Structure formats: C-alpha cells, structure tokens
Amino acid sequence: MRYFGQEGLIARIREHCRLARLFASWVDDSPDFEMLAPVPFALCCFRATPKNVDDLDALNEKIMNEINASGEAYLSHTKLGGKFTLRLSVGSIRVEERHLRKVWDLLNQTI
C-alpha cells in the first residue's frame, strides 16, 4: 500500500485482470486450446486440445513440465472436471503483455 497507494494498487489489479482476459481470448480463439473456467480475476485455467491426441492429460502435463523446465515461464496445474488443467497466474508486479505473448508462443511451440 505504501509503495503503490490505494489508486496505484487498484490500477495494478485491474491491469492484471485485463491481461488475464487477454490471454483467455487467445485461448478461446485457438483451435488447439480450451478454457476450463471463467476468468473473473487474474487466473487462467485452460488446456491444450490438439486433434489426434489420445491422452490430453498426459500431453498437458508434458507441456507444463517442458515450459517449467525451460525457466522461461512457470505454469501450475489442477484438475477441473477430472481434466488435467494448466493454470497461468498473472500477478507479478512488472508483468506486461509481452510476457504473456511469450508464454503463449511457448505453449504453441510445445504442442
């Protein structure tokens, strides 16, 4: 609070929510990914769903592990509706759209 002030903190949270919705729009527009939950705040729950893949849970776990091992980004996971779900949290103080674009590019390169 001291560093940002009330208005600064409000603006930061709004920007994180905007960035999460932007990322979700890329997922929604892709034939190879799907959103698995709404994005009311700064957390995106999604998974890769390319055609001709029998085990989507195994694929998504592999994607997460490869991206995390690269050190370029960090994804967490959960299960939603019994499906292995990737989670992208927008919360770093200095996160910008270019950082999310980099994660999106990594995801598309990994599938």
DSSP file (Angstrom, degrees, kcal/mol; ACC not computed):
  #  RESIDUE AA STRUCTURE BP1 BP2  ACC     N-H-->O    O-->H-N    N-H-->O    O-->H-N    TCO  KAPPA ALPHA  PHI   PSI    X-CA   Y-CA   Z-CA
    1    1 A M     >        0   0    0      0, 0.0     4,-2.3     0, 0.0     7,-0.1   0.000 360.0 360.0 360.0 -40.8    0.0    0.0    0.0
    2    2 A R  T  4  +     0   0    0      1,-0.2     4,-0.1     2,-0.2     0, 0.0   0.903 360.0  43.4 -64.1 -39.4    2.8    2.4    0.8
    3    3 A Y  T  4 S+     0   0    0      1,-0.1    -1,-0.2     2,-0.1     5,-0.0   0.954 130.5  20.8 -72.5 -50.0    4.6    1.9   -2.5
    4    4 A F  T  > S-     0   0    0      1,-0.1     4,-0.7     2,-0.0    -2,-0.2   0.791  95.0-143.5 -90.1 -30.5    1.6    2.0   -4.8
    5    5 A G  H  X  -     0   0    0     -4,-2.3     4,-2.4     3,-0.2     5,-0.2  -0.074  41.2 -68.3  77.1 167.9   -1.0    3.8   -2.8
    6    6 A Q  H  > S+     0   0    0      1,-0.2     4,-2.3     2,-0.2     5,-0.2   0.938 136.2  44.0 -60.5 -49.8   -4.7    2.8   -3.0
    7    7 A E  H  > S+     0   0    0      1,-0.2     4,-2.4     2,-0.2    -1,-0.2   0.881 113.7  51.5 -65.3 -38.5   -5.2    4.0   -6.5
    8    8 A G  H  X S+     0   0    0     -4,-0.7     4,-2.2     2,-0.2    -1,-0.2   0.897 110.7  47.9 -64.9 -40.4   -2.0    2.5   -7.7
    9    9 A L  H  X S+     0   0    0     -4,-2.4     4,-2.4     2,-0.2     5,-0.2   0.903 111.2  50.8 -67.2 -41.7   -2.9   -0.9   -6.2
   10   10 A I  H  X S+     0   0    0     -4,-2.3     4,-2.3    -5,-0.2    -2,-0.2   0.924 111.1  48.8 -60.0 -44.7   -6.3   -0.7   -7.8
   11   11 A A  H  X S+     0   0    0     -4,-2.4     4,-2.2     2,-0.2    -2,-0.2   0.894 110.1  51.5 -63.2 -40.7   -4.8    0.1  -11.2
   12   12 A R  H  X S+     0   0    0     -4,-2.2     4,-2.3     2,-0.2    -2,-0.2   0.922 111.1  46.9 -63.4 -45.2   -2.3   -2.8  -10.9
   13   13 A I  H  X S+     0   0    0     -4,-2.4     4,-2.2     1,-0.2    -2,-0.2   0.903 111.8  51.2 -64.9 -41.2   -5.0   -5.3  -10.0
   14   14 A R  H  X S+     0   0    0     -4,-2.3     4,-2.4    -5,-0.2    -1,-0.2   0.903 109.8  50.0 -62.1 -40.3   -7.2   -4.1  -12.9
   15   15 A E  H  X S+     0   0    0     -4,-2.2     4,-2.7     2,-0.2    -2,-0.2   0.908 108.9  51.4 -66.2 -41.1   -4.3   -4.4  -15.3
   16   16 A H  H  X S+     0   0    0     -4,-2.3     4,-2.1     1,-0.2    -1,-0.2   0.909 111.1  48.4 -61.8 -41.0   -3.6   -8.0  -14.1
   17   17 A C  H  X S+     0   0    0     -4,-2.2     4,-2.2     2,-0.2    -2,-0.2   0.896 110.9  50.9 -65.5 -40.0   -7.2   -8.9  -14.7
   18   18 A R  H  X S+     0   0    0     -4,-2.4     4,-2.3     1,-0.2    -2,-0.2   0.927 110.3  49.2 -62.6 -44.5   -7.1   -7.3  -18.1
   19   19 A L  H  X S+     0   0    0     -4,-2.7     4,-2.6     1,-0.2    -2,-0.2   0.887 109.6  51.5 -64.0 -39.0   -4.0   -9.3  -19.1
   20   20 A A  H  X S+     0   0    0     -4,-2.1     4,-2.5     2,-0.2    -1,-0.2   0.913 110.5  48.5 -64.4 -41.6   -5.6  -12.5  -17.9
   21   21 A R  H  X S+     0   0    0     -4,-2.2     4,-1.8     2,-0.2    -2,-0.2   0.875 110.1  52.7 -65.5 -36.2   -8.7  -11.8  -20.0
   22   22 A L  H  X S+     0   0    0     -4,-2.3     4,-1.6     2,-0.2    -2,-0.2   0.945 110.2  47.1 -62.5 -48.2   -6.4  -11.0  -23.0
   23   23 A F  H  X S+     0   0    0     -4,-2.6     4,-2.0     1,-0.2     3,-0.3   0.923 110.3  53.5 -59.2 -43.9   -4.6  -14.4  -22.5
   24   24 A A  H  X S+     0   0    0     -4,-2.5     4,-2.9     1,-0.2    -1,-0.2   0.856 104.1  56.2 -60.0 -35.0   -8.0  -16.1  -22.2
   25   25 A S  H  X S+     0   0    0     -4,-1.8     4,-1.9     2,-0.2    -1,-0.2   0.868 105.1  51.4 -66.6 -35.2   -9.1  -14.6  -25.5
   26   26 A W  H  X S+     0   0    0     -4,-1.6     4,-0.6    -3,-0.3    -2,-0.2   0.909 111.5  47.7 -65.4 -41.2   -6.0  -16.1  -27.2
   27   27 A V  H >< S+     0   0    0     -4,-2.0     3,-1.2     1,-0.2     6,-0.4   0.941 111.5  50.3 -62.9 -47.5   -7.0  -19.5  -25.8
   28   28 A D  H 3< S+     0   0    0     -4,-2.9    -1,-0.2     1,-0.3    -2,-0.2   0.844 110.3  50.4 -59.9 -34.7  -10.6  -19.0  -26.9
   29   29 A D  H 3< S+     0   0    0     -4,-1.9    -1,-0.3    -5,-0.2    -2,-0.2   0.557  95.2  89.6 -81.7  -8.0   -9.5  -18.1  -30.4
   30   30 A S    X<  -     0   0    0     -3,-1.2     3,-0.8    -4,-0.6    -4,-0.0  -0.736  63.6-152.9 -96.0 135.7   -7.2  -21.1  -30.8
   31   31 A P  T 3  S+     0   0    0      0, 0.0    -1,-0.1     0, 0.0    -4,-0.1   0.615  97.2  56.7 -75.3  -9.8   -8.5  -24.5  -32.2
   32   32 A D  T 3  S+     0   0    0     18,-0.1    17,-3.4    -5,-0.1     2,-0.3   0.383 106.5  46.7-102.8   2.6   -5.7  -26.2  -30.2
   33   33 A F  E <   -A   48   0A   0     -3,-0.8     2,-0.3    -6,-0.4    15,-0.2  -0.944  59.2-162.8-140.1 159.3   -6.7  -24.9  -26.7
   34   34 A E  E     -A   47   0A   0     13,-2.3    13,-2.0    -2,-0.3     2,-0.3  -0.998  21.5-123.7-143.4 145.9   -9.7  -24.5  -24.5
   35   35 A M  E     -A   46   0A   0     -2,-0.3    11,-0.3    11,-0.2     9,-0.0  -0.645  17.7-170.1 -80.9 143.7  -10.6  -22.6  -21.4
   36   36 A L        +     0   0    0      9,-3.1    10,-0.2    -2,-0.3    -1,-0.1   0.412  67.8  22.1-115.7  -1.4  -11.9  -24.7  -18.5
   37   37 A A  S    S-     0   0    0      8,-0.9     8,-0.3    43,-0.0    -1,-0.2  -0.984  86.2 -93.1-157.4 155.3  -13.1  -21.9  -16.2
   38   38 A P        -     0   0    0      0, 0.0     3,-0.2     0, 0.0     7,-0.2  -0.220  32.2-131.0 -63.9 164.3  -14.2  -18.3  -16.3
   39   39 A V        +     0   0    0      1,-0.1     5,-0.1     5,-0.1   -15,-0.1  -0.683  44.9 149.6-120.5  75.5  -11.6  -15.6  -15.7
   40   40 A P  S    S+     0   0    0      0, 0.0    -1,-0.1     0, 0.0     2,-0.1   0.722  76.0  10.5 -80.1 -19.1  -13.1  -13.2  -13.2
   41   41 A F  S    S-     0   0    0      2,-0.3   -20,-0.1    -3,-0.2   -21,-0.1  -0.077 113.7 -55.2-128.2-132.0   -9.7  -12.3  -11.8
   42   42 A A  S    S+     0   0    0    -22,-0.1    48,-3.0    -2,-0.1     2,-0.4  -0.051  96.9  96.6-114.1  32.3   -6.1  -12.9  -12.8
   43   43 A L  E     - B   0  89A   0     46,-0.2     2,-0.5    -5,-0.1    -2,-0.3  -0.985  51.7-161.9-125.7 127.3   -6.0  -16.7  -13.1
   44   44 A C  E     - B   0  88A   0     44,-2.8    44,-2.4    -2,-0.4     2,-0.6  -0.934   1.4-167.4-109.7 125.6   -6.5  -18.6  -16.4
   45   45 A C  E     + B   0  87A   0     -2,-0.5    -9,-3.1    -8,-0.3    -8,-0.9  -0.959  33.0 132.1-112.1 117.5   -7.4  -22.3  -16.3
   46   46 A F  E     -AB  35  86A   0     40,-2.3    40,-2.7    -2,-0.6     2,-0.3  -0.879  34.4-151.0-152.6 175.0   -7.0  -23.9  -19.7
   47   47 A R  E     -A   34   0A   0    -13,-2.0   -13,-2.3    -2,-0.3     2,-0.3  -0.989  27.5-102.6-155.1 159.1   -5.6  -26.9  -21.5
   48   48 A A  E     +A   33   0A   0     -2,-0.3   -15,-0.3   -15,-0.2    12,-0.2  -0.638  32.2 177.2 -79.4 139.2   -4.2  -27.9  -24.9
   49   49 A T        +     0   0    0    -17,-3.4   -16,-0.2    -2,-0.3    -1,-0.1  -0.257  10.1 168.1-138.5  48.6   -6.7  -29.9  -27.0
   50   50 A P    >   -     0   0    0      0, 0.0     3,-0.6     0, 0.0   -18,-0.1  -0.274  42.0 -99.5 -63.9 153.9   -5.0  -30.6  -30.4
   51   51 A K  T 3  S+     0   0    0      1,-0.2     3,-0.1   -20,-0.0   -19,-0.0  -0.278 101.0  30.3 -68.7 158.0   -6.7  -33.1  -32.6
   52   52 A N  T 3  S+     0   0    0      1,-0.2     2,-0.5     2,-0.1    -1,-0.2   0.777  83.6 127.3  64.1  31.0   -5.5  -36.7  -32.8
   53   53 A V    <   -     0   0    0     -3,-0.6     3,-0.3     1,-0.1    -1,-0.2  -0.981  39.9-168.6-117.4 123.0   -4.2  -36.8  -29.2
   54   54 A D  S    S+     0   0    0     -2,-0.5     2,-0.7     1,-0.2    -1,-0.1   0.888  78.9  41.0 -77.8 -40.4   -5.5  -39.8  -27.2
   55   55 A D     >  +     0   0    0      1,-0.2     4,-2.0     2,-0.1    -1,-0.2  -0.795  58.7 171.6-116.8  90.0   -4.3  -38.7  -23.7
   56   56 A L  H  > S+     0   0    0     -2,-0.7     4,-2.6    -3,-0.3     5,-0.2   0.826  79.4  58.2 -67.4 -31.7   -4.8  -35.0  -23.2
   57   57 A D  H  > S+     0   0    0      2,-0.2     4,-2.2     1,-0.2    -1,-0.2   0.945 108.5  44.9 -62.5 -46.6   -4.0  -35.2  -19.5
   58   58 A A  H  > S+     0   0    0      1,-0.2     4,-2.3     2,-0.2    -2,-0.2   0.901 113.1  51.6 -64.0 -40.8   -0.5  -36.6  -20.3
   59   59 A L  H  X S+     0   0    0     -4,-2.0     4,-2.5     1,-0.2    -2,-0.2   0.935 111.0  46.7 -61.3 -46.4    0.0  -34.1  -23.1
   60   60 A N  H  X S+     0   0    0     -4,-2.6     4,-2.4     1,-0.2    -1,-0.2   0.862 111.3  50.9 -68.5 -35.2   -0.8  -31.1  -20.8
   61   61 A E  H  X S+     0   0    0     -4,-2.2     4,-2.5    -5,-0.2    -1,-0.2   0.909 111.0  49.6 -65.3 -40.4    1.4  -32.4  -18.0
   62   62 A K  H  X S+     0   0    0     -4,-2.3     4,-2.6     2,-0.2    -2,-0.2   0.919 110.4  50.3 -62.3 -44.6    4.2  -32.8  -20.5
   63   63 A I  H  X S+     0   0    0     -4,-2.5     4,-2.5     2,-0.2     5,-0.2   0.941 111.8  47.8 -58.5 -48.9    3.6  -29.2  -21.8
   64   64 A M  H  X S+     0   0    0     -4,-2.4     4,-2.7     1,-0.2    11,-0.3   0.931 112.9  47.9 -59.3 -47.2    3.7  -27.9  -18.2
   65   65 A N  H  X S+     0   0    0     -4,-2.5     4,-2.3     1,-0.2    -1,-0.2   0.891 112.3  48.8 -63.9 -39.8    6.9  -29.7  -17.3
   66   66 A E  H  X S+     0   0    0     -4,-2.6     4,-1.4     2,-0.2    -1,-0.2   0.930 113.9  45.1 -66.3 -45.2    8.7  -28.7  -20.5
   67   67 A I  H  X>S+     0   0    0     -4,-2.5     6,-0.8    -5,-0.2     4,-0.7   0.932 115.1  47.6 -65.2 -44.6    7.8  -25.0  -20.1
   68   68 A N  H ><5S+     0   0    0     -4,-2.7     3,-0.9    -5,-0.2    -1,-0.2   0.895 110.8  51.8 -63.5 -39.7    8.7  -25.0  -16.4
   69   69 A A  H 3<5S+     0   0    0     -4,-2.3    -1,-0.2     1,-0.2    -2,-0.2   0.781 100.7  63.6 -67.7 -26.3   12.0  -26.8  -17.0
   70   70 A S  H 3<5S-     0   0    0     -4,-1.4    -1,-0.2    -3,-0.2    -2,-0.2   0.771  97.3-139.0 -68.8 -24.2   12.9  -24.2  -19.7
   71   71 A G  T <<5S+     0   0    0     -3,-0.9    -3,-0.1    -4,-0.7    -2,-0.1   0.477  76.9 107.1  77.1   1.5   12.9  -21.5  -17.0
   72   72 A E  S   <S-     0   0    0     -5,-0.6     2,-0.3     1,-0.2    -4,-0.1   0.756  90.2  -8.4 -82.1 -26.7   11.2  -19.1  -19.4
   73   73 A A        -     0   0    0     -6,-0.8     2,-0.4    30,-0.1    -2,-0.4  -0.953  63.8-127.5-159.4 170.3    7.8  -19.3  -17.6
   74   74 A Y        -     0   0    0     -2,-0.3     2,-0.4    15,-0.1    15,-0.3  -0.984  20.5-179.5-135.9 125.4    6.0  -21.1  -14.9
   75   75 A L        -     0   0    0     -2,-0.4     2,-0.2   -11,-0.3    13,-0.2  -0.924   8.2-161.4-116.2 145.6    2.7  -22.8  -15.1
   76   76 A S  E     -C   87   0A   0     11,-2.1    11,-2.7    -2,-0.4     2,-0.3  -0.555  12.7-144.9-109.8-176.2    0.9  -24.7  -12.3
   77   77 A H  E     +C   86   0A   0      9,-0.2     2,-0.3    -2,-0.2     9,-0.2  -0.953  20.5 168.8-147.2 166.2   -1.9  -27.2  -12.6
   78   78 A T  E     -C   85   0A   0      7,-1.9     7,-3.3    -2,-0.3     2,-0.5  -0.892  37.7-101.6-156.0-177.7   -5.1  -28.5  -11.0
   79   79 A K  E     -C   84   0A   0     -2,-0.3     2,-0.5     5,-0.2     5,-0.2  -0.987  32.7-179.7-117.2 127.9   -7.9  -30.9  -12.0
   80   80 A L  E >  S-C   83   0A   0      3,-2.1     3,-1.8    -2,-0.5    -2,-0.0  -0.993  77.0  -9.7-125.3 123.2  -11.2  -29.4  -13.1
   81   81 A G  T 3  S-     0   0    0     -2,-0.5    -1,-0.1     1,-0.3     3,-0.1   0.826 130.0 -58.1  59.6  30.5  -14.0  -31.7  -14.1
   82   82 A G  T 3  S+     0   0    0      1,-0.2     2,-0.4     3,-0.0    -1,-0.3   0.534 112.1 122.9  78.0   6.4  -11.5  -34.6  -13.9
   83   83 A K  E <  S- C   0  80A   0     -3,-1.8    -3,-2.1   -47,-0.1     2,-0.3  -0.858  71.5-114.4-106.2 134.2   -9.2  -32.9  -16.5
   84   84 A F  E     - C   0  79A   0     -2,-0.4     2,-0.5    -5,-0.2    -5,-0.2  -0.521  43.8-162.2 -61.9 122.5   -5.6  -32.0  -16.0
   85   85 A T  E     - C   0  78A   0     -7,-3.3    -7,-1.9    -2,-0.3     2,-0.2  -0.945  14.7-139.6-122.7 127.4   -5.7  -28.2  -16.2
   86   86 A L  E     -BC  46  77A   0    -40,-2.7   -40,-2.3    -2,-0.5     2,-0.4  -0.590  19.3-155.0 -79.4 144.7   -2.9  -25.7  -16.8
   87   87 A R  E     -BC  45  76A   0    -11,-2.7   -11,-2.1    -2,-0.2     2,-0.5  -0.987  11.4-171.2-127.2 128.3   -3.0  -22.6  -14.7
   88   88 A L  E     -B   44   0A   0    -44,-2.4   -44,-2.8    -2,-0.4     2,-0.5  -0.977  10.4-162.3-115.8 119.2   -1.5  -19.3  -15.6
   89   89 A S  E     -B   43   0A   0     -2,-0.5     2,-0.8   -15,-0.3     3,-0.2  -0.898   7.6-154.8-105.5 125.9   -1.5  -16.7  -12.9
   90   90 A V        +     0   0    0    -48,-3.0   -70,-0.1    -2,-0.5   -71,-0.0  -0.861  52.5 114.8 -97.4 105.4   -0.9  -13.0  -13.8
   91   91 A G        +     0   0    0     -2,-0.8    -1,-0.2   -75,-0.0     2,-0.1   0.467  26.3 120.8-152.6  -6.5    0.4  -11.5  -10.6
   92   92 A S    >   -     0   0    0     -3,-0.2     3,-1.3     1,-0.1     0, 0.0  -0.424  63.4-128.2 -67.9 142.4    4.0  -10.3  -11.0
   93   93 A I  T 3  S+     0   0    0      1,-0.3    -1,-0.1    -2,-0.1   -77,-0.0   0.859 107.4  38.4 -58.1 -36.8    4.4   -6.6  -10.3
   94   94 A R  T 3  S+     0   0    0      2,-0.0    -1,-0.3     0, 0.0    -2,-0.1   0.272  82.0 136.7-102.8  12.0    6.2   -6.0  -13.6
   95   95 A V    <   -     0   0    0     -3,-1.3     2,-0.3     3,-0.1   -76,-0.1  -0.330  28.8-179.0 -64.0 139.9    4.2   -8.3  -15.9
   96   96 A E    >>  -     0   0    0      1,-0.0     4,-1.3   -77,-0.0     3,-1.2  -0.842  44.2 -97.0-132.4 168.5    3.4   -6.9  -19.3
   97   97 A E  H 3> S+     0   0    0     -2,-0.3     4,-2.4     1,-0.3     5,-0.2   0.855 120.2  62.2 -55.9 -37.2    1.5   -8.1  -22.3
   98   98 A R  H 3> S+     0   0    0      1,-0.2     4,-1.7     2,-0.2    -1,-0.3   0.823  99.9  54.7 -62.1 -30.2    4.8   -9.1  -24.0
   99   99 A H  H <> S+     0   0    0     -3,-1.2     4,-1.9     2,-0.2    -1,-0.2   0.907 109.1  46.4 -69.4 -41.0    5.4  -11.6  -21.2
  100  100 A L  H  X S+     0   0    0     -4,-1.3     4,-2.6     1,-0.2    -2,-0.2   0.879 109.2  55.2 -67.8 -36.7    2.1  -13.3  -21.8
  101  101 A R  H  X S+     0   0    0     -4,-2.4     4,-2.5     1,-0.2    -1,-0.2   0.894 106.4  52.3 -61.6 -38.9    2.7  -13.3  -25.5
  102  102 A K  H  X S+     0   0    0     -4,-1.7     4,-2.5     2,-0.2    -2,-0.2   0.917 109.9  47.6 -63.5 -43.8    6.0  -15.2  -24.8
  103  103 A V  H  X S+     0   0    0     -4,-1.9     4,-2.7     2,-0.2    -2,-0.2   0.920 111.5  51.3 -62.3 -43.2    4.1  -17.8  -22.7
  104  104 A W  H  X S+     0   0    0     -4,-2.6     4,-2.3     1,-0.2    -2,-0.2   0.914 110.1  48.7 -61.1 -43.2    1.5  -18.1  -25.5
  105  105 A D  H  X S+     0   0    0     -4,-2.5     4,-2.1     2,-0.2    -1,-0.2   0.915 110.8  50.9 -63.0 -42.8    4.3  -18.7  -28.0
  106  106 A L  H  X S+     0   0    0     -4,-2.5     4,-1.8     2,-0.2    -2,-0.2   0.915 109.6  50.9 -60.2 -43.7    6.0  -21.3  -25.8
  107  107 A L  H  X S+     0   0    0     -4,-2.7     4,-1.5     1,-0.2    -1,-0.2   0.924 111.5  46.8 -60.7 -44.5    2.7  -23.1  -25.4
  108  108 A N  H  < S+     0   0    0     -4,-2.3    -1,-0.2     1,-0.2    -2,-0.2   0.819 112.4  50.0 -70.4 -29.4    2.1  -23.2  -29.1
  109  109 A Q  H  < S+     0   0    0     -4,-2.1    -1,-0.2    -5,-0.2    -2,-0.2   0.802 109.2  53.5 -73.5 -28.7    5.7  -24.4  -29.8
  110  110 A T  H  <        0   0    0     -4,-1.8    -2,-0.2     1,-0.2    -1,-0.2   0.788 360.0 360.0 -81.7 -28.4    5.3  -27.1  -27.2
  111  111 A I     <        0   0    0     -4,-1.5    -1,-0.2    -5,-0.1    -2,-0.1   0.523 360.0 360.0 -78.1 360.0    2.2  -28.7  -28.6
